[in-house]
Amino acid sequence: MKLPFNIDLSNKVIAITGAGGVLMSGFAKALAECGAKVALLDINEEAAKKYANEIGNNAIAVKCNCLDKNSIIEAKEIINRKFGKVNFLINGAGGNSPKATTDNEYMQKDLSGVKDFFALEESGLKFVFDLNITSAFLVTQVFAKDMVESGGNIINIASMNAYRPLTKIPAYSAAKAGILNFTEWLAVHFAPCGIRVNAIAPGFFVTNQNRALLFNENGEPTARTEKILSATPMKKFGEAEDLYGALLFLASDEASGFVTGTCIPVDGGFNAYSGV
């Protein structure tokens, strides 16, 4: 793996949730490349094992349901036995639900058969909030206990939705805005303990979760892809590697030791573009 720069993380034990996915597994590989011991947590244990095996001896896969506190505690105990106390946490678990997604961007009259705002399901809203906010809350509650005495580092994964809501996905937009606020709250709360808390807000990256929204079955870009790229000044989707510079900066106590309560957008200019 080629990194934008190297840092020494040989003294870090890192727990990463959602590590069975494309972006967080890439984070695990990048951090392990810098010498860290990494634990890949995911409810999909097979996916986490696949990436842990690719990394090697300084990585383990741990099955973890981030909405079940007992499961999180058990995961932490496994990591503590294998690697010692966790001093670095990445809250990468998250996602959206079709039950909390409208069919159209705008409310229109007399569109029978279209899933509009009024047809969104309460269960979908609660699922999205739990998957993004509740999971980060519970996982931080469990793992930050290892950091209170000796300090640590927490990185949350936000989104462009943290700055402005995207059409069709009201629950996910609100949840990611909550992640940004939660990051700032944690940064203040844990500052006396030497725990830094920051966030990274990816722009648009093609992942397993959103591929069907961005490309049709023939691999051609959808109308939503065309809108995204037209609003992204760099006119392209991000690659996983584009996130590693921000990740390593925040991971380095030497480079960002006085940085806490921030969120770094990695978005090709999307958040800065007004559309004119």
Order of alpha helices (4+ residues) and beta strands (2+ residues): beta-alpha-beta-alpha-beta-alpha-beta-alpha-alpha-beta-alpha-beta-alpha-alpha-alpha-alpha-beta
